[in-house]
Amino acid sequence: MKKLFVLFLLSLSLTVHAQVTKMLGQWNTFDDKTGEMASCVQITEKNGVYSCVIVNLYEKDGKGGYKVMNPPYPKQFENFVGTHLFIDMKEHKGHLKGKVYDPESGNTYHGKVTYEAKTDELVLRGSLDKAGLLGRSQTWKRKK
């Protein structure tokens, strides 16, 4: 019985870790106000610490779609590409927890990232408090 319980815990921890590894890769972010696609970010992991960097910005292409914005960027976005969004983000019970940087405001918040397997989306929650009560969420979609 004891061995069965240990095997159950091991399989549960592997399943939880598998959920977090699905967060790796490129994700499209969306503007909170307009809902338009805003940027592409790259999530990587090294030694148990997860990083998220803005790799490019998007703009409307005039045909209802989006294209990668090329430099020179508009003044409000000129330092966004290359910005690290995650600070000390680590795996915690099937999601990521740490700090998240908002390049628009220049503020750092408590952050939690959850993978939604049914939709293959990430939900990023940034909040003023550790419990996540005072904040807002964004949904990121995997780049295809």
CORQUIRA-V192606 format. One record per helix or strand of 3 or more residues. SS is the DSSP state (alpha for helix, beta for strand). FROM is the first residue (numbers start at 1). TO is the last residue. If there is no record, write none. Layout:
# CORQUIRA-V192606
ss = {SS	SS}
from = {FROM	FROM}
to = {TO	TO}
This chain:
# CORQUIRA-V192606
ss = {alpha	beta	beta	beta	beta	alpha	beta	beta	beta	beta	beta}
from = {2	25	37	49	66	75	86	95	107	121	135}
to = {21	30	46	60	68	77	92	102	116	127	142}
